[in-house]
Amino acid sequence: MVTVAARPGRLLRVAALVAVVAGASACEGTDASAPVETAPDDVGSLASASTLATDTPSTASAVDARCATAFTDTDRAAIQAAIAGSDLSASERTAHALNRFGYGDRSGASGVPSDPAATFASRILTSLKAGGSTSASVRAALDAALPRLSRPSGDLHYDFRKLYIDRDAARAAGNGSLAASLDAQITVMRDGILDELAMKQVIAAVLSPDIALGEIQTSFWLNHFNVDGRPVAIWTPSYEWTIRTNLCGTFEGMLKAVAHTPAMLAYLDNHTSTAPGKLHWSGSSGTNENYARELLELHTLGTGAKTATNTASPYTQADVERLALLLTGWSYTYAPDQHATSFKFFPTYHADGTHVVMGVTYADGEAGGNALLKTLANHASTKKFICTKLAGQFFASSVPTAVVDACISAWGTGGNLPRMIVRILARPETWAEANYANKIKNPLELVASAHRLSGDDEAVLTAARAKQAITAIRRMGVWLWHIDPPTGYSTRHLDWLDAGTMDEQLRYVYEQSAPAALSYASSSGTLKGSALETYFADRGTSDPAAALATIRGSVIPTRSLPFAASYDNAFLQTAFTAPDEAPGTSEPRRPVRTLLSFYASSWQFLLK
């Protein structure tokens, strides 16, 4: 099973960090040297504190409004042309669209459209225009399943922060039992918030439309700009909101928005980073290089510092050190009247003077840091790295050079995310037979597609079932919002190809196929009236080949079902002619359960 190792020293700093969470009022109120807090200002496309304080994180309606106008009929036509020119069959194009640009077929409800190119180009455009938004029914399901995230952010923030303050007061008063009780409450609230954020990703994926590029892009950028939520849980709801509301701007805008979030600054220890000789009010001192290093290596340029074996890198360790100095003073402040924490630049902690990073001189203060982010966002190495990774979502191994070049050509100023994604989707390589059904689903995709195959809807996907889903994802090696390394979980699909993970995947999807079989075979099944339901209504059939053709056409639009080749006609004949498990009851018919279960626990289902 794929696991993620903890970065040395990271978890040891959690205790120190949570003290800082509580300390903004407790410490700054008593430390004469502490900066005076003021109401936060908006920073670029980062949401204001007042907005975050009144929205509920589970159903935040203020998504990126730019998405609605960022895509045009010209984009639809370009994507349609690429699909129409594909060498895939109609059923293969359908499967490719549902699995590569969504989370799989929902109980066979999609079927194969008469004109896959026109149909899916239109659905892709609709999905892109929706961005990170969700339908009213999905928002209602999220509110019902996520009691913490359905509260106004300001209230959640206030209650969480108050636990830290009360805990510290109990410690100061020598009340160890009360402090221990409050510590336990902090853990429960922290874990509850992170569980609900993970459940939100699962619910949104399972209940998404056939094409779900908004959810796919949200998960992609959350992983690219990964934060371990455990030490920064209080800020994770607003962090997720920041990603979701920047899907249709520029890469530069998203980079700057993330750089100004308390979650990222605290996760990578920049919030207490000070110039040499300056003391932070929390008691820490010294310049921390963590954020500077990951900003260069993971968020933008895509390579480590220049060494004897990495001579092509555009920066050196000295650049990391100078960048860290440039970013001293980048921290956050708490606004009591709004119950929110927002970015604040503290000149008191900043390394004064100009700073030279990668041969460019940057001005003193916050302006110098913003200018540096702009430079990084438009660097040639960043363009290649981000375009390769962005397109890599839709390719199994190496991304064709032509696809990367098309993405780079749409970069413009700052990295135009809508133009870039359209260029990728409109490339013929994206829809080629060589790119079909050859990519292993990651655990989130696998679990979401299993629940979709099972017919889960808003009524079925309860909090308990969503919690079961994230537990399964964790057993497969991905702890959403608990991933310690800033690299996030692996984006290499072959990393999910090991015995432990495969065993867990096959077991889970087989379990999920049982309720789907019941649903298909019952008189009120989700496919009532469809070709499959009609076919199996006649128990007198003895034509396995026809049954396979029916399922292939109406339930699973894929060219090669595993049991078609793996099991002989006699086996299939037995499966199709066997009597009901319990005649006269609503027990599932054996053929449906058998065939569906075989598919769900097959290689084909694990691929997208």
C-alpha positions in Angstrom: 0.0 0.0 0.0 1.2 3.5 -0.8 1.8 5.5 2.3 3.3 9.0 2.9 6.1 9.4 5.3 6.2 12.3 7.8 8.8 15.0 7.1 11.3 15.0 9.9 10.4 17.5 12.5 7.1 18.5 11.1 4.9 16.8 13.7 7.2 18.0 16.4 6.3 21.5 15.5 2.5 21.0 15.7 2.4 21.7 19.5 4.2 25.0 19.0 2.0 26.0 16.1 -1.3 25.4 17.9 -0.1 27.6 20.7 0.3 30.3 18.1 -3.3 29.7 16.9 -4.5 30.7 20.4 -1.8 33.3 21.0 -2.8 36.1 18.7 -5.0 37.7 21.4 -3.5 36.0 24.5 0.1 37.0 23.7 -0.2 40.1 21.6 -2.5 41.6 24.2 0.2 41.4 26.9 3.4 41.8 24.8 4.2 45.4 24.4 6.4 44.7 21.4 3.6 42.9 19.5 2.3 44.6 16.4 -1.1 46.2 16.7 -3.7 44.2 14.9 -6.0 45.8 12.3 -8.9 44.6 10.2 -7.5 42.6 7.3 -7.6 43.8 3.7 -8.5 41.7 0.7 -5.4 40.3 -1.1 -5.9 39.8 -4.8 -8.5 37.1 -5.4 -8.3 35.8 -1.8 -11.7 36.0 -0.1 -12.1 38.8 2.5 -12.5 37.8 6.1 -16.0 39.2 6.3 -17.1 37.0 3.4 -15.5 33.9 4.9 -17.1 34.7 8.3 -20.7 34.6 6.8 -20.4 31.8 4.3 -20.7 28.1 5.2 -17.7 26.1 4.0 -19.8 23.2 2.9 -22.0 25.1 0.5 -20.1 28.4 -0.1 -22.1 29.9 -3.0 -19.5 32.6 -3.9 -17.6 30.5 -6.3 -15.3 31.9 -9.0 -17.8 33.9 -11.1 -15.2 34.2 -13.8 -15.9 30.6 -14.9 -19.3 31.5 -16.4 -17.8 33.8 -19.0 -14.4 32.2 -19.4 -15.5 29.6 -21.9 -17.1 30.1 -25.2 -18.8 28.2 -28.1 -15.5 28.4 -29.9 -14.0 26.3 -27.1 -16.9 23.9 -27.4 -16.3 23.6 -31.1 -12.6 22.9 -30.7 -13.2 20.2 -28.1 -16.0 18.7 -30.2 -13.6 18.5 -33.2 -11.0 16.7 -31.2 -13.6 14.1 -30.0 -15.0 13.7 -33.5 -11.6 13.0 -34.9 -10.8 10.3 -32.3 -10.1 6.8 -33.4 -12.2 5.5 -30.5 -15.6 3.9 -31.0 -18.7 5.7 -29.8 -18.9 3.6 -26.6 -15.2 4.1 -26.0 -15.5 7.8 -26.3 -18.3 7.7 -23.8 -16.3 5.6 -21.4 -13.2 7.9 -21.9 -15.3 11.0 -21.2 -17.0 9.6 -18.1 -13.9 8.2 -16.5 -11.1 10.6 -17.5 -13.1 13.9 -17.1 -15.6 12.7 -14.5 -15.9 10.1 -11.7 -17.4 7.3 -13.8 -20.8 6.2 -14.9 -23.7 6.5 -12.5 -25.6 3.2 -12.4 -25.4 2.9 -16.2 -27.7 6.0 -16.5 -25.5 7.7 -19.1 -25.6 5.2 -21.9 -23.9 5.9 -25.2 -25.2 9.1 -26.9 -25.9 9.0 -30.6 -23.3 11.8 -31.1 -20.6 11.5 -28.4 -18.6 14.4 -29.8 -21.4 17.0 -29.6 -22.8 15.6 -26.4 -19.6 15.5 -24.4 -18.2 18.8 -25.8 -21.4 20.4 -24.6 -21.2 18.7 -21.2 -17.5 19.6 -20.8 -18.3 23.3 -21.5 -21.1 23.2 -19.0 -18.8 21.7 -16.4 -16.0 24.2 -17.0 -18.5 27.1 -16.7 -19.7 25.7 -13.4 -16.2 25.8 -12.0 -16.1 24.7 -8.4 -19.8 25.2 -7.8 -22.3 22.5 -6.9 -26.0 22.1 -7.5 -28.6 23.0 -4.9 -29.4 19.3 -4.2 -25.7 18.6 -3.7 -25.3 21.6 -1.4 -28.3 20.3 0.6 -26.6 16.9 0.9 -23.4 18.5 2.0 -25.2 20.5 4.7 -27.0 17.4 5.9 -23.8 15.3 6.1 -21.3 17.9 7.4 -22.6 19.5 10.6 -19.4 21.5 11.3 -18.8 22.8 7.8 -22.5 23.7 7.5 -22.0 26.4 10.1 -20.9 29.9 9.3 -17.1 30.0 9.0 -16.9 32.8 11.6 -18.7 30.8 14.2 -16.6 27.7 13.5 -13.4 29.7 13.7 -14.4 31.4 16.9 -15.4 28.2 18.7 -12.2 26.4 17.6 -9.9 29.3 18.6 -11.7 29.7 22.0 -10.9 26.1 22.9 -7.2 26.9 22.5 -7.5 30.1 24.6 -9.5 28.4 27.3 -7.0 25.4 27.3 -4.1 27.8 27.8 -5.9 29.7 30.6 -6.5 26.4 32.4 -2.9 25.5 32.1 -1.8 28.9 33.4 -4.2 28.4 36.4 -2.8 25.0 37.1 -6.0 23.2 36.3 -4.6 20.2 34.6 -7.8 18.2 34.4 -9.7 21.0 32.6 -6.7 21.6 30.3 -6.7 17.9 29.4 -10.5 17.9 28.7 -10.1 20.9 26.5 -7.2 19.3 24.7 -9.5 16.3 23.9 -12.2 18.7 22.6 -9.6 20.3 20.4 -8.6 17.0 18.9 -12.3 16.0 18.3 -13.0 19.3 16.6 -9.8 19.2 14.6 -10.4 15.7 13.4 -14.0 16.4 12.7 -13.2 19.4 10.5 -10.7 17.4 8.5 -12.9 14.4 8.2 -15.7 16.6 6.9 -13.5 18.3 4.4 -12.5 14.8 3.1 -16.1 13.7 3.1 -17.0 16.9 1.1 -14.6 15.9 -1.6 -16.1 12.4 -1.8 -19.7 13.5 -1.7 -19.1 16.2 -4.3 -17.4 13.6 -6.6 -20.1 10.9 -6.2 -22.9 13.3 -6.7 -21.3 15.3 -9.5 -22.6 15.4 -13.1 -21.2 13.0 -15.7 -18.4 15.5 -16.5 -17.0 16.9 -13.3 -14.0 19.0 -14.3 -14.6 21.6 -11.5 -14.3 18.9 -8.8 -11.4 17.3 -10.6 -9.6 20.6 -10.8 -10.3 21.4 -7.2 -8.7 18.2 -6.1 -5.8 18.7 -8.4 -4.9 22.2 -7.0 -5.5 21.2 -3.4 -3.0 18.4 -3.9 -0.5 20.7 -5.8 -0.7 23.3 -3.0 -0.9 20.6 -0.4 -1.2 21.5 3.3 -1.3 19.0 6.2 -4.5 20.0 7.9 -3.7 18.7 11.3 -1.7 21.6 12.6 -3.7 24.2 10.7 -7.3 22.7 10.8 -8.8 26.0 12.0 -7.9 27.5 8.6 -8.6 24.6 6.3 -12.2 25.4 5.4 -11.2 28.8 4.1 -8.1 27.3 2.4 -10.3 24.9 0.4 -12.6 27.8 -0.4 -9.6 29.8 -1.7 -8.7 27.0 -4.2 -12.3 26.5 -5.3 -12.8 30.2 -6.0 -9.6 30.6 -8.1 -10.2 27.9 -10.8 -10.9 30.4 -13.6 -8.3 33.1 -13.0 -4.6 32.8 -13.6 -2.0 30.6 -12.1 -0.3 33.7 -10.8 -3.6 34.7 -9.1 -3.9 31.3 -7.5 -0.3 31.3 -6.4 -0.6 34.7 -4.8 -3.9 33.8 -3.1 -2.4 30.6 -1.6 0.7 32.5 -0.5 -1.5 34.9 1.5 -3.5 32.1 3.3 -2.8 31.5 7.0 -3.0 27.7 6.3 -0.1 27.7 3.9 2.0 30.2 5.8 1.6 28.3 9.1 1.9 24.8 7.5 5.4 25.7 6.1 6.4 27.8 9.1 6.6 31.2 7.4 4.2 32.8 9.9 6.9 33.1 12.6 9.9 33.6 10.2 11.9 36.7 11.1 14.9 38.5 10.0 18.2 37.6 11.8 18.2 39.3 15.2 14.5 39.9 15.4 12.2 38.1 17.8 8.7 37.1 17.0 6.1 37.7 19.6 5.5 34.0 20.1 9.1 33.7 21.3 10.6 32.1 18.1 13.4 33.7 16.2 15.3 33.1 13.0 14.5 32.8 9.3 12.7 29.7 8.2 13.4 28.4 4.6 10.5 25.9 4.4 8.1 27.9 2.4 10.7 29.5 0.2 12.1 26.1 -0.8 8.7 24.5 -1.5 7.5 27.7 -3.4 10.4 27.2 -5.8 10.6 23.5 -6.0 7.0 22.3 -5.8 4.7 25.2 -6.5 6.4 26.8 -9.5 9.8 25.8 -11.0 9.4 22.1 -10.5 13.0 21.2 -9.6 15.3 21.3 -6.7 18.2 23.8 -6.2 21.2 23.6 -8.5 23.7 20.9 -7.5 26.5 19.0 -9.2 23.9 16.5 -10.5 21.2 19.1 -11.1 23.0 21.7 -13.2 19.9 22.7 -15.2 18.1 24.2 -12.2 17.4 27.9 -12.5 18.2 28.6 -8.8 20.7 27.8 -6.1 20.5 27.2 -2.4 21.6 30.8 -1.9 18.4 31.9 -3.8 16.4 29.9 -1.3 18.0 31.7 1.6 17.5 35.1 0.0 13.9 34.3 -0.9 13.3 33.3 2.7 14.5 36.7 3.9 12.3 38.4 1.3 9.3 36.6 2.8 10.0 37.4 6.4 7.1 39.2 7.9 4.5 37.4 5.8 2.1 36.2 8.5 -1.5 36.6 9.6 -3.7 38.5 12.0 -6.9 37.8 13.8 -9.9 40.1 13.4 -12.1 39.6 16.5 -15.0 41.5 15.1 -15.2 39.2 12.1 -14.0 35.9 13.8 -11.5 35.4 11.0 -7.8 35.2 10.4 -6.3 36.9 7.4 -2.9 37.7 5.9 -0.9 40.5 7.3 2.6 41.8 6.5 4.6 42.7 9.6 7.5 45.1 8.8 8.6 44.5 12.4 9.8 41.0 11.5 10.9 41.7 7.9 14.5 41.7 6.7 15.0 45.3 5.5 16.6 46.2 2.2 16.5 44.8 -1.3 16.9 41.1 -2.1 18.4 39.5 -5.1 16.7 36.2 -6.1 17.7 34.3 -9.3 19.5 37.4 -10.5 16.6 39.8 -10.1 16.5 42.6 -7.4 13.3 42.9 -5.5 12.2 45.9 -3.4 11.8 45.9 0.3 8.6 45.0 2.0 5.5 43.0 0.9 5.7 44.5 -2.6 8.9 42.8 -3.2 7.4 39.4 -2.3 4.4 40.0 -4.6 6.8 40.9 -7.5 8.8 37.7 -6.9 5.6 35.6 -7.1 4.8 37.3 -10.4 8.2 36.5 -11.7 8.0 32.9 -10.7 4.5 32.5 -12.1 5.7 33.5 -15.6 9.1 31.8 -15.6 9.7 29.3 -18.4 10.4 26.5 -16.0 7.1 27.1 -14.3 5.2 27.1 -17.5 6.6 23.7 -18.5 6.2 22.2 -15.1 2.6 23.4 -14.5 1.5 22.5 -18.0 3.0 19.1 -17.8 1.4 18.4 -14.4 -2.0 19.9 -15.4 -2.2 17.8 -18.6 -0.8 14.8 -16.7 -4.2 14.4 -15.0 -5.5 13.2 -18.3 -2.6 11.0 -19.5 -1.3 7.8 -18.0 2.5 8.3 -18.3 4.4 10.9 -20.2 2.4 13.7 -21.6 2.9 14.2 -25.4 5.1 17.2 -26.1 2.4 18.7 -28.4 -0.1 18.8 -25.5 2.4 20.6 -23.2 3.3 23.0 -25.9 -0.4 23.8 -26.6 -0.9 24.5 -22.9 2.2 26.8 -22.8 1.0 28.7 -25.9 -2.1 29.6 -24.0 -0.3 30.8 -20.9 -0.5 34.5 -21.7 0.3 36.7 -18.7 0.2 34.9 -15.5 -1.0 31.6 -16.8 -4.6 31.7 -18.1 -6.1 28.6 -16.5 -9.3 28.5 -18.6 -7.3 28.8 -21.9 -4.8 26.2 -20.8 -7.3 23.6 -19.8 -9.3 24.1 -23.1 -6.1 23.7 -25.1 -5.4 20.4 -23.4 -8.9 19.1 -23.9 -9.0 20.1 -27.5 -5.8 18.2 -28.4 -6.3 15.0 -30.5 -3.8 13.2 -28.3 -6.2 13.6 -25.3 -8.9 11.6 -27.2 -6.6 9.1 -29.0 -6.9 5.3 -28.7 -3.4 5.2 -27.2 -4.7 7.3 -24.2 -7.8 5.1 -23.6 -8.4 3.0 -20.4 -4.7 3.0 -19.5 -4.6 5.0 -16.3 -5.1 3.5 -12.9 -7.6 5.4 -10.7 -6.3 7.0 -7.6 -8.1 6.0 -4.3 -10.5 9.0 -4.4 -11.4 8.3 -8.0 -11.8 4.6 -7.4 -14.1 5.0 -4.3 -16.2 7.7 -5.9 -16.7 5.6 -9.1 -17.7 2.6 -7.0 -20.4 4.6 -5.2 -21.6 6.0 -8.5 -21.8 2.5 -9.9 -23.8 1.6 -6.8 -26.3 4.2 -7.6 -25.7 6.4 -4.6 -27.7 9.6 -4.7 -28.4 12.4 -2.2 -30.7 10.2 -0.2 -28.3 7.3 0.0 -25.0 9.1 0.5 -25.4 9.8 4.2 -22.7 11.1 6.6 -22.1 7.5 7.7 -21.7 6.2 4.2 -19.4 9.1 3.3 -17.3 8.4 6.4 -17.1 4.7 5.2 -15.8 6.0 1.9 -13.0 8.2 3.3 -12.0 5.3 5.6 -11.6 3.1 2.5 -9.6 5.8 0.8 -7.3 6.0 3.8 -6.8 2.2 3.8 -5.7 2.6 0.1 -3.0 5.0 1.2 -4.4 8.5 0.8 -5.3 10.5 4.0 -7.0 13.5 2.5 -6.1 16.6 4.5 -3.6 14.6 6.6 -0.8 14.4 4.1 2.4 15.6 5.8 4.8 16.1 2.9 4.2 19.2 0.9 4.4 17.1 -2.2 0.8 15.8 -1.5 -0.2 12.3 -2.6 1.4 10.8 -5.7 0.1 11.8 -9.1 1.9 8.8 -10.7 -0.8 6.3 -11.5 1.6 3.3 -11.3 2.2 4.1 -7.6 -1.3 2.7 -6.9 -0.2 -0.6 -8.6 0.9 -2.7 -5.6 -0.5 -5.8 -4.0 -1.8 -4.1 -0.8 -3.6 -1.3 -2.6 -5.0 -3.5 -5.3 -6.4 -6.0 -2.8 -8.1 -3.1 -0.9 -9.4 -1.6 -4.1 -10.9 -4.9 -5.4 -12.4 -5.7 -2.0 -14.1 -2.4 -1.6 -15.6 -2.1 -5.1 -16.9 -5.7 -4.8 -18.6 -4.7 -1.6 -20.1 -1.7 -3.3 -21.4 -3.8 -6.2 -23.8 -5.8 -4.0 -26.3 -2.9 -3.3 -26.0 -2.0 -7.0 -27.0 -5.5 -8.0 -30.0 -5.3 -5.7 -31.0 -2.0 -7.2 -30.7 -3.2 -10.8 -32.7 -6.3 -10.1 -35.5 -4.8 -8.0 -38.8 -3.6 -9.5 -37.9 -0.1 -8.4 -34.3 -0.3 -9.6 -32.4 2.7 -10.9 -32.4 1.2 -14.4 -36.1 0.5 -14.5 -37.3 0.8 -18.1 -33.8 0.6 -19.5 -32.5 -2.0 -21.8 -30.9 -3.9 -19.0 -34.0 -3.9 -16.7 -36.2 -4.9 -19.6 -33.9 -7.7 -20.7 -33.7 -9.3 -17.2 -37.4 -9.0 -16.7 -37.6 -12.1 -18.9 -36.2 -15.0 -16.9 -36.5 -17.4 -19.8 -33.5 -16.2 -21.7 -30.6 -18.5 -22.4 -28.5 -16.3 -24.5 -25.4 -15.1 -22.6 -23.9 -13.4 -25.6 -27.0 -11.2 -25.9 -26.8 -10.4 -22.2 -23.2 -9.4 -22.4 -24.0 -7.1 -25.4 -26.9 -5.5 -23.5 -24.7 -4.7 -20.5 -21.9 -3.5 -22.7 -24.2 -1.1 -24.5 -26.5 0.1 -21.6 -24.5 -0.1 -18.4 -20.8 -0.2 -19.0 -19.6 1.5 -22.2 -16.3 -0.2 -22.5 -15.0 -2.3 -25.3 -13.8 -5.4 -23.4 -15.6 -6.8 -20.3 -13.3 -9.1 -18.4 -15.7 -12.0 -18.0 -16.4 -12.1 -21.7 -13.0 -13.7 -22.3 -12.3 -15.2 -18.9 -15.4 -17.3 -18.5 -16.6 -19.9 -21.0 -20.2 -20.1 -22.3 -21.1 -22.9 -20.0 -20.4 -20.8 -17.0 -22.3 -17.9 -18.3 -25.2 -20.2 -19.3 -25.4 -21.4 -15.7 -25.3 -17.9 -14.3 -28.1 -16.7 -16.6 -30.4 -19.7 -16.1 -30.0 -20.3 -12.4 -33.2 -19.8 -10.4 -33.7 -16.8 -8.2 -31.8 -16.9 -4.9 -35.1 -16.9 -3.1 -38.1 -17.3 -5.4 -41.0 -15.0 -4.7 -38.8 -12.5 -2.8 -37.0 -9.3 -3.8 -33.6 -11.0 -3.6 -31.3 -10.1 -6.6 -31.4 -12.2 -9.7 -28.1 -14.1 -10.0 -27.1 -12.9 -13.5 -27.2 -9.2 -12.6 -25.3 -9.7 -9.3 -22.7 -12.0 -10.9 -22.0 -9.9 -14.0 -21.9 -6.6 -12.1 -19.8 -7.9 -9.3 -17.3 -9.3 -11.8 -17.0 -6.0 -13.6 -16.7 -4.0 -10.3 -13.9 -6.1 -9.1 -12.0 -6.3 -12.4 -9.1 -4.6 -13.9 -11.4 -2.6 -16.2 -13.1 -0.9 -13.3 -9.7 0.1 -11.8 -8.7 1.8 -15.0 -9.9 5.1 -16.4 
